[in-house]
């Protein structure tokens, strides 16, 4: 069994799975204009870097079909969440298609389809990293709900599982909105993949105990030098992994690479509402809160990047290979 696809385009209608309600309720909503898609992205109803790129591509296609101003639509979508590069990448791709007089609905479908294919390739390259009896740790949700089909960090897990490899996954709950416990854990349950949920703060203890063989996380953006921007807590995980000698892999499609940005410190980190941290607990009302949604893992802490082009130690390799394979 698998989880429902988070984004569907059916008979000219865009359907988004409301991920705030998961896993308790499976509800699809139908945004009818760009503003509603922007709201869905901001409120994490659709989330995960590649998924918000796909949603933005369909939003641009809807705007085009409705005869709306596409420059304005592009600006609104870009602003929805600042950190994941896939959002701007998808918007730029749709504007490029517009300038070539292409059908934007076909182009949005192509973005979605390519996303699926990239996840499969990431899975094929990454599955051999998981050995029989292996113990893998992951953070946040970089699974099918964040992308298409197999996800990125989870793609090697799905394919290793299909190949009959028995292994175990430790899932960080991922404070503050629990994408690990609500989403990744649900996905792995549906797929029948053996896993254990842990508090984010338990990861170091498990590594010290020798209970983790490797870590695989997703990414919202990988800058030209290989710095990786991902869900808050990833950096602490990478530093801890380095200390304990645990290999740390970043799984990402090339649409997550941002060669135009030199380093992670040049990336805008989204600050989210305080209520996500306080959870409405009355005792902390009025307390000052910081809620950065992402952090930067320095390139030197990344063992390798699992991309659709292979497992690469140097992200520059991926950019070079991609520029050779693209017309
Ligand atoms: O705030 P979110 O839930 O959108 O954060 C998601 C992540 O950080 C994922 O790891 C990342 O987007 C990669 S998804 C394949």
Boltz pocket constraint, residues with backbone or C-beta under 6 A from the ligand:
constraints:
  - pocket:
      binder: B
      contacts: [[A, 47], [A, 48], [A, 49], [A, 50], [A, 84], [A, 139], [A, 140], [A, 141], [A, 142], [A, 143], [A, 146], [A, 147], [A, 151], [A, 152], [A, 153], [A, 179], [A, 217], [A, 218], [A, 219], [A, 220], [A, 230], [A, 231], [A, 232], [A, 251], [A, 293]]
      max_distance: 6.0
